[in-house]
């Protein structure tokens, strides 16, 4: 593992933070292009992405503490910042998603952006960003899988000498595939919001599968806590898809629009 990629003087450049920075830069560029193509101001994107990342990190840390370290937090509140010799640690994706989503809603409300069109432009880059950050997790040696005798097994020396499933790389590969599908399907979408909803369902399916190979501290019967959350998210995504399809099906695309201007009823 390489939790520290390199040093600049006495300053460490951590793998996880570096991959997050790469993900942010790529997302800003990609979403800006979609904003411009769809007729929106691309200048807003950098502000939105920075705000979402910062609030998302706060939500991810808060969720981790609420699930795993609440008692310790009550006696030592400073541990919220999770700073150690190995960098920032202890995050939950669902907390990041909820926190970032709240900030997203406030931003688009303030700037009067259409909700469904905007989330469609962000969704592919959520998948891409997640794929890149999971590479950072692999280099950091966190979020590892269960012990395995499979040839895919990887030893995480900071943990033990047992080969384990590199679930970070499984997650990364599946999210790269999800990104390529969503960015390909974007101009072919049948209604606004479809890309975002497909992202929710795609993430849910991927995560449910990967959880079978991932080390989990909390079980709910035969399922992990992550799988329970995922099933709820998948059910929500399916329900949302059906509702949006029914709302928009009579007039999915305006004839001759080339797939750029959809029926935006419900925006």
TORNUDO-435910 format. One record per residue (C-alpha): residue number from 1; residue in one letter; x, y, z. Coordinates in nm, 2 decimals, decimal comma. Example, Ala and Ser with C-alpha at 12.3 -4.5 7.8 and 13.67 -1.06 7.14 Angstrom:
@nulo:1	vogu:a	u:1,23	v:-0,45	w:0,78
@nulo:2	vogu:s	u:1,37	v:-0,11	w:0,71
***
This chain:
@nulo:1	vogu:x	u:0,00	v:0,00	w:0,00
@nulo:2	vogu:x	u:0,11	v:0,36	w:-0,05
@nulo:3	vogu:x	u:-0,10	v:0,58	w:0,18
@nulo:4	vogu:x	u:0,16	v:0,86	w:0,12
@nulo:5	vogu:x	u:0,23	v:0,91	w:-0,25
@nulo:6	vogu:x	u:0,51	v:1,15	w:-0,21
@nulo:7	vogu:x	u:0,65	v:1,44	w:0,00
@nulo:8	vogu:x	u:0,71	v:1,80	w:-0,06
@nulo:9	vogu:x	u:0,95	v:1,91	w:0,21
@nulo:10	vogu:x	u:0,78	v:1,81	w:0,53
@nulo:11	vogu:x	u:0,43	v:1,80	w:0,37
@nulo:12	vogu:x	u:0,28	v:1,46	w:0,29
@nulo:13	vogu:x	u:0,06	v:1,41	w:-0,02
@nulo:14	vogu:x	u:-0,18	v:1,13	w:0,08
@nulo:15	vogu:x	u:-0,31	v:0,89	w:-0,19
@nulo:16	vogu:x	u:-0,68	v:0,93	w:-0,08
@nulo:17	vogu:x	u:-0,67	v:1,31	w:-0,08
@nulo:18	vogu:x	u:-0,48	v:1,32	w:-0,41
@nulo:19	vogu:x	u:-0,74	v:1,09	w:-0,59
@nulo:20	vogu:x	u:-1,02	v:1,31	w:-0,45
@nulo:21	vogu:x	u:-0,85	v:1,62	w:-0,59
@nulo:22	vogu:x	u:-0,82	v:1,44	w:-0,93
@nulo:23	vogu:x	u:-1,18	v:1,34	w:-0,92
@nulo:24	vogu:x	u:-1,29	v:1,70	w:-0,84
@nulo:25	vogu:x	u:-1,08	v:1,85	w:-1,13
@nulo:26	vogu:x	u:-1,22	v:1,59	w:-1,38
@nulo:27	vogu:x	u:-1,58	v:1,65	w:-1,25
@nulo:28	vogu:x	u:-1,55	v:2,02	w:-1,29
@nulo:29	vogu:x	u:-1,43	v:1,99	w:-1,65
@nulo:30	vogu:x	u:-1,68	v:1,72	w:-1,75
@nulo:31	vogu:x	u:-1,99	v:1,88	w:-1,58
@nulo:32	vogu:x	u:-1,89	v:2,22	w:-1,72
@nulo:33	vogu:x	u:-1,90	v:2,08	w:-2,07
@nulo:34	vogu:x	u:-2,25	v:1,93	w:-2,01
@nulo:35	vogu:x	u:-2,37	v:2,26	w:-1,87
@nulo:36	vogu:x	u:-2,25	v:2,45	w:-2,18
@nulo:37	vogu:x	u:-2,40	v:2,19	w:-2,41
@nulo:38	vogu:x	u:-2,74	v:2,20	w:-2,24
@nulo:39	vogu:x	u:-2,75	v:2,58	w:-2,24
@nulo:40	vogu:x	u:-2,66	v:2,65	w:-1,88
@nulo:41	vogu:x	u:-2,38	v:2,87	w:-1,73
@nulo:42	vogu:x	u:-2,07	v:2,65	w:-1,69
@nulo:43	vogu:x	u:-1,92	v:2,91	w:-1,46
@nulo:44	vogu:x	u:-2,14	v:2,79	w:-1,17
@nulo:45	vogu:x	u:-2,00	v:2,44	w:-1,18
@nulo:46	vogu:x	u:-1,67	v:2,49	w:-0,99
@nulo:47	vogu:x	u:-1,86	v:2,66	w:-0,70
@nulo:48	vogu:x	u:-2,11	v:2,38	w:-0,69
@nulo:49	vogu:x	u:-1,85	v:2,10	w:-0,69
@nulo:50	vogu:x	u:-1,64	v:2,26	w:-0,42
@nulo:51	vogu:x	u:-1,94	v:2,32	w:-0,20
@nulo:52	vogu:x	u:-2,07	v:1,96	w:-0,25
@nulo:53	vogu:x	u:-1,73	v:1,81	w:-0,18
@nulo:54	vogu:x	u:-1,68	v:2,00	w:0,14
@nulo:55	vogu:x	u:-2,03	v:1,95	w:0,28
@nulo:56	vogu:x	u:-2,02	v:1,59	w:0,16
@nulo:57	vogu:x	u:-1,70	v:1,52	w:0,36
@nulo:58	vogu:x	u:-1,86	v:1,67	w:0,66
@nulo:59	vogu:x	u:-2,17	v:1,45	w:0,62
@nulo:60	vogu:x	u:-1,95	v:1,14	w:0,55
@nulo:61	vogu:x	u:-1,76	v:1,19	w:0,87
@nulo:62	vogu:x	u:-2,07	v:1,27	w:1,07
@nulo:63	vogu:x	u:-2,23	v:0,95	w:0,95
@nulo:64	vogu:x	u:-1,93	v:0,74	w:1,04
@nulo:65	vogu:x	u:-1,91	v:0,87	w:1,39
@nulo:66	vogu:x	u:-2,29	v:0,82	w:1,44
@nulo:67	vogu:x	u:-2,26	v:0,46	w:1,33
@nulo:68	vogu:x	u:-1,92	v:0,35	w:1,47
@nulo:69	vogu:x	u:-1,77	v:0,60	w:1,72
@nulo:70	vogu:x	u:-2,05	v:0,79	w:1,89
@nulo:71	vogu:x	u:-1,94	v:0,71	w:2,24
@nulo:72	vogu:x	u:-1,58	v:0,81	w:2,18
@nulo:73	vogu:x	u:-1,70	v:1,13	w:2,02
@nulo:74	vogu:x	u:-1,90	v:1,22	w:2,33
@nulo:75	vogu:x	u:-1,59	v:1,20	w:2,54
@nulo:76	vogu:x	u:-1,34	v:1,34	w:2,28
@nulo:77	vogu:x	u:-1,52	v:1,57	w:2,03
@nulo:78	vogu:x	u:-1,19	v:1,67	w:1,86
@nulo:79	vogu:x	u:-1,17	v:1,32	w:1,71
@nulo:80	vogu:x	u:-1,44	v:1,43	w:1,46
@nulo:81	vogu:x	u:-1,16	v:1,57	w:1,24
@nulo:82	vogu:x	u:-1,01	v:1,22	w:1,22
@nulo:83	vogu:x	u:-0,66	v:1,35	w:1,17
@nulo:84	vogu:x	u:-0,38	v:1,10	w:1,22
@nulo:85	vogu:x	u:-0,04	v:1,01	w:1,08
@nulo:86	vogu:x	u:-0,23	v:0,84	w:0,80
@nulo:87	vogu:x	u:-0,45	v:1,13	w:0,70
@nulo:88	vogu:x	u:-0,82	v:1,18	w:0,72
@nulo:89	vogu:x	u:-1,01	v:0,86	w:0,79
@nulo:90	vogu:x	u:-1,35	v:0,73	w:0,89
@nulo:91	vogu:x	u:-1,61	v:0,82	w:0,62
@nulo:92	vogu:x	u:-1,94	v:0,67	w:0,50
@nulo:93	vogu:x	u:-2,06	v:0,73	w:0,15
@nulo:94	vogu:x	u:-2,43	v:0,76	w:0,24
@nulo:95	vogu:x	u:-2,34	v:1,05	w:0,47
@nulo:96	vogu:x	u:-2,15	v:1,22	w:0,19
@nulo:97	vogu:x	u:-2,44	v:1,17	w:-0,05
@nulo:98	vogu:x	u:-2,70	v:1,31	w:0,19
@nulo:99	vogu:x	u:-2,49	v:1,60	w:0,30
@nulo:100	vogu:x	u:-2,39	v:1,69	w:-0,05
@nulo:101	vogu:x	u:-2,75	v:1,65	w:-0,18
@nulo:102	vogu:x	u:-2,88	v:1,90	w:0,08
@nulo:103	vogu:x	u:-2,61	v:2,15	w:-0,02
@nulo:104	vogu:x	u:-2,70	v:2,08	w:-0,39
@nulo:105	vogu:x	u:-3,07	v:2,15	w:-0,33
@nulo:106	vogu:x	u:-3,00	v:2,48	w:-0,16
@nulo:107	vogu:x	u:-2,76	v:2,59	w:-0,44
@nulo:108	vogu:x	u:-3,00	v:2,51	w:-0,73
@nulo:109	vogu:x	u:-3,29	v:2,67	w:-0,54
@nulo:110	vogu:x	u:-3,08	v:2,98	w:-0,48
@nulo:111	vogu:x	u:-2,98	v:3,00	w:-0,85
@nulo:112	vogu:x	u:-3,31	v:2,88	w:-0,99
@nulo:113	vogu:x	u:-3,17	v:2,58	w:-1,18
@nulo:114	vogu:x	u:-3,40	v:2,30	w:-1,29
@nulo:115	vogu:x	u:-3,36	v:2,01	w:-1,05
@nulo:116	vogu:x	u:-3,39	v:1,71	w:-1,28
@nulo:117	vogu:x	u:-3,18	v:1,84	w:-1,56
@nulo:118	vogu:x	u:-2,91	v:1,95	w:-1,32
@nulo:119	vogu:x	u:-2,89	v:1,61	w:-1,13
@nulo:120	vogu:x	u:-2,87	v:1,44	w:-1,47
@nulo:121	vogu:x	u:-2,55	v:1,63	w:-1,56
@nulo:122	vogu:x	u:-2,39	v:1,55	w:-1,22
@nulo:123	vogu:x	u:-2,48	v:1,18	w:-1,20
@nulo:124	vogu:x	u:-2,22	v:1,04	w:-1,44
@nulo:125	vogu:x	u:-1,94	v:1,22	w:-1,26
@nulo:126	vogu:x	u:-2,06	v:1,10	w:-0,92
@nulo:127	vogu:x	u:-1,98	v:0,75	w:-1,06
@nulo:128	vogu:x	u:-1,65	v:0,85	w:-1,21
@nulo:129	vogu:x	u:-1,54	v:1,04	w:-0,89
@nulo:130	vogu:x	u:-1,63	v:0,74	w:-0,68
@nulo:131	vogu:x	u:-1,43	v:0,51	w:-0,90
@nulo:132	vogu:x	u:-1,12	v:0,74	w:-0,87
@nulo:133	vogu:x	u:-1,16	v:0,78	w:-0,49
@nulo:134	vogu:x	u:-1,18	v:0,41	w:-0,44
@nulo:135	vogu:x	u:-0,84	v:0,38	w:-0,60
@nulo:136	vogu:x	u:-0,72	v:0,61	w:-0,33
@nulo:137	vogu:x	u:-0,88	v:0,38	w:-0,07
@nulo:138	vogu:x	u:-0,68	v:0,09	w:-0,22
@nulo:139	vogu:x	u:-0,36	v:0,28	w:-0,20
@nulo:140	vogu:x	u:-0,45	v:0,39	w:0,16
@nulo:141	vogu:x	u:-0,52	v:0,03	w:0,26
@nulo:142	vogu:x	u:-0,87	v:0,10	w:0,39
@nulo:143	vogu:x	u:-1,21	v:-0,04	w:0,29
@nulo:144	vogu:x	u:-1,06	v:-0,39	w:0,24
@nulo:145	vogu:x	u:-1,24	v:-0,71	w:0,17
@nulo:146	vogu:x	u:-1,28	v:-1,05	w:0,34
@nulo:147	vogu:x	u:-1,00	v:-1,31	w:0,35
@nulo:148	vogu:x	u:-0,98	v:-1,51	w:0,03
@nulo:149	vogu:x	u:-0,77	v:-1,79	w:-0,14
@nulo:150	vogu:x	u:-0,86	v:-1,65	w:-0,48
@nulo:151	vogu:x	u:-0,57	v:-1,54	w:-0,70
@nulo:152	vogu:x	u:-0,73	v:-1,19	w:-0,68
@nulo:153	vogu:x	u:-0,64	v:-1,17	w:-0,32
@nulo:154	vogu:x	u:-0,42	v:-0,88	w:-0,20
@nulo:155	vogu:x	u:-0,22	v:-0,85	w:0,13
@nulo:156	vogu:x	u:-0,28	v:-0,53	w:0,31
@nulo:157	vogu:x	u:0,04	v:-0,51	w:0,52
@nulo:158	vogu:x	u:-0,08	v:-0,24	w:0,76
@nulo:159	vogu:x	u:-0,36	v:-0,48	w:0,86
@nulo:160	vogu:x	u:-0,22	v:-0,83	w:0,85
@nulo:161	vogu:x	u:-0,05	v:-1,09	w:0,62
@nulo:162	vogu:x	u:-0,38	v:-1,25	w:0,50
@nulo:163	vogu:x	u:-0,48	v:-1,21	w:0,13
@nulo:164	vogu:x	u:-0,81	v:-1,03	w:0,10
@nulo:165	vogu:x	u:-1,05	v:-0,93	w:-0,17
@nulo:166	vogu:x	u:-0,94	v:-0,59	w:-0,31
@nulo:167	vogu:x	u:-1,30	v:-0,46	w:-0,29
@nulo:168	vogu:x	u:-1,18	v:-0,11	w:-0,35
@nulo:169	vogu:x	u:-1,07	v:-0,21	w:-0,70
@nulo:170	vogu:x	u:-1,40	v:-0,41	w:-0,76
@nulo:171	vogu:x	u:-1,58	v:-0,09	w:-0,66
@nulo:172	vogu:x	u:-1,37	v:0,12	w:-0,89
@nulo:173	vogu:x	u:-1,41	v:-0,10	w:-1,19
@nulo:174	vogu:x	u:-1,78	v:-0,13	w:-1,16
@nulo:175	vogu:x	u:-1,82	v:0,25	w:-1,12
@nulo:176	vogu:x	u:-1,60	v:0,31	w:-1,42
@nulo:177	vogu:x	u:-1,85	v:0,09	w:-1,61
@nulo:178	vogu:x	u:-2,14	v:0,28	w:-1,46
@nulo:179	vogu:x	u:-1,98	v:0,61	w:-1,57
@nulo:180	vogu:x	u:-1,93	v:0,50	w:-1,93
@nulo:181	vogu:x	u:-2,29	v:0,38	w:-1,95
@nulo:182	vogu:x	u:-2,44	v:0,69	w:-1,81
@nulo:183	vogu:x	u:-2,23	v:0,93	w:-2,02
@nulo:184	vogu:x	u:-2,32	v:0,73	w:-2,33
@nulo:185	vogu:x	u:-2,69	v:0,72	w:-2,24
@nulo:186	vogu:x	u:-2,71	v:1,09	w:-2,14
@nulo:187	vogu:x	u:-2,82	v:1,21	w:-2,49
@nulo:188	vogu:x	u:-3,05	v:0,92	w:-2,53
@nulo:189	vogu:x	u:-3,24	v:0,96	w:-2,20
@nulo:190	vogu:x	u:-3,62	v:0,94	w:-2,23
@nulo:191	vogu:x	u:-3,70	v:1,20	w:-1,96
@nulo:192	vogu:x	u:-3,51	v:1,44	w:-1,74
@nulo:193	vogu:x	u:-3,40	v:1,27	w:-1,42
@nulo:194	vogu:x	u:-3,35	v:0,93	w:-1,58
@nulo:195	vogu:x	u:-2,97	v:0,95	w:-1,57
@nulo:196	vogu:x	u:-2,97	v:1,04	w:-1,20
@nulo:197	vogu:x	u:-3,22	v:0,76	w:-1,12
@nulo:198	vogu:x	u:-3,02	v:0,51	w:-1,32
@nulo:199	vogu:x	u:-2,72	v:0,61	w:-1,12
@nulo:200	vogu:x	u:-2,90	v:0,55	w:-0,79
@nulo:201	vogu:x	u:-3,01	v:0,20	w:-0,91
@nulo:202	vogu:x	u:-2,67	v:0,12	w:-1,06
@nulo:203	vogu:x	u:-2,49	v:0,22	w:-0,74
@nulo:204	vogu:x	u:-2,74	v:0,02	w:-0,53
@nulo:205	vogu:x	u:-2,69	v:-0,30	w:-0,74
@nulo:206	vogu:x	u:-2,31	v:-0,27	w:-0,74
@nulo:207	vogu:x	u:-2,28	v:-0,20	w:-0,37
@nulo:208	vogu:x	u:-2,51	v:-0,49	w:-0,28
@nulo:209	vogu:x	u:-2,29	v:-0,73	w:-0,47
@nulo:210	vogu:x	u:-1,96	v:-0,60	w:-0,35
@nulo:211	vogu:x	u:-2,07	v:-0,61	w:0,02
@nulo:212	vogu:x	u:-2,06	v:-0,99	w:0,00
@nulo:213	vogu:x	u:-1,68	v:-0,96	w:-0,04
@nulo:214	vogu:x	u:-1,62	v:-0,66	w:0,19
@nulo:215	vogu:x	u:-1,52	v:-0,67	w:0,56
@nulo:216	vogu:x	u:-1,82	v:-0,53	w:0,75
@nulo:217	vogu:x	u:-1,84	v:-0,45	w:1,12
@nulo:218	vogu:x	u:-2,22	v:-0,44	w:1,15
@nulo:219	vogu:x	u:-2,45	v:-0,72	w:1,04
@nulo:220	vogu:x	u:-2,83	v:-0,72	w:1,02
@nulo:221	vogu:x	u:-2,90	v:-1,10	w:1,01
@nulo:222	vogu:x	u:-2,75	v:-1,24	w:0,69
@nulo:223	vogu:x	u:-2,70	v:-0,89	w:0,54
@nulo:224	vogu:x	u:-2,45	v:-0,62	w:0,62
@nulo:225	vogu:x	u:-2,57	v:-0,28	w:0,73
@nulo:226	vogu:x	u:-2,45	v:-0,15	w:0,39
@nulo:227	vogu:x	u:-2,67	v:-0,40	w:0,21
@nulo:228	vogu:x	u:-2,98	v:-0,30	w:0,41
@nulo:229	vogu:x	u:-2,92	v:0,07	w:0,32
@nulo:230	vogu:x	u:-2,86	v:-0,03	w:-0,04
@nulo:231	vogu:x	u:-3,19	v:-0,23	w:-0,07
@nulo:232	vogu:x	u:-3,38	v:0,08	w:0,06
@nulo:233	vogu:x	u:-3,20	v:0,30	w:-0,19
@nulo:234	vogu:x	u:-3,27	v:0,06	w:-0,47
@nulo:235	vogu:x	u:-3,65	v:0,04	w:-0,39
@nulo:236	vogu:x	u:-3,65	v:0,42	w:-0,38
@nulo:237	vogu:x	u:-3,48	v:0,44	w:-0,72
@nulo:238	vogu:x	u:-3,73	v:0,20	w:-0,88
@nulo:239	vogu:x	u:-4,03	v:0,39	w:-0,74
@nulo:240	vogu:x	u:-3,89	v:0,72	w:-0,85
@nulo:241	vogu:x	u:-3,82	v:0,58	w:-1,20
@nulo:242	vogu:x	u:-4,18	v:0,45	w:-1,24
@nulo:243	vogu:x	u:-4,32	v:0,79	w:-1,12
@nulo:244	vogu:x	u:-4,10	v:0,99	w:-1,36
@nulo:245	vogu:x	u:-4,17	v:0,76	w:-1,65
@nulo:246	vogu:x	u:-4,55	v:0,79	w:-1,60
@nulo:247	vogu:x	u:-4,52	v:1,16	w:-1,57
@nulo:248	vogu:x	u:-4,32	v:1,21	w:-1,89
@nulo:249	vogu:x	u:-4,41	v:0,91	w:-2,11
@nulo:250	vogu:x	u:-4,68	v:1,09	w:-2,32
@nulo:251	vogu:x	u:-4,42	v:1,33	w:-2,46
@nulo:252	vogu:x	u:-4,07	v:1,21	w:-2,40
@nulo:253	vogu:x	u:-3,88	v:1,41	w:-2,65
@nulo:254	vogu:x	u:-3,98	v:1,71	w:-2,86
@nulo:255	vogu:x	u:-3,98	v:1,60	w:-3,22
@nulo:256	vogu:x	u:-3,66	v:1,72	w:-3,40
@nulo:257	vogu:x	u:-3,48	v:1,81	w:-3,08
@nulo:258	vogu:x	u:-3,19	v:1,57	w:-3,14
@nulo:259	vogu:x	u:-3,22	v:1,45	w:-2,78
@nulo:260	vogu:x	u:-3,11	v:1,78	w:-2,63
@nulo:261	vogu:x	u:-3,44	v:1,94	w:-2,54
@nulo:262	vogu:x	u:-3,66	v:1,70	w:-2,35
@nulo:263	vogu:x	u:-4,01	v:1,73	w:-2,22
@nulo:264	vogu:x	u:-3,94	v:1,91	w:-1,89
@nulo:265	vogu:x	u:-4,28	v:1,87	w:-1,73
@nulo:266	vogu:x	u:-4,22	v:1,82	w:-1,36
@nulo:267	vogu:x	u:-3,90	v:2,03	w:-1,35
***
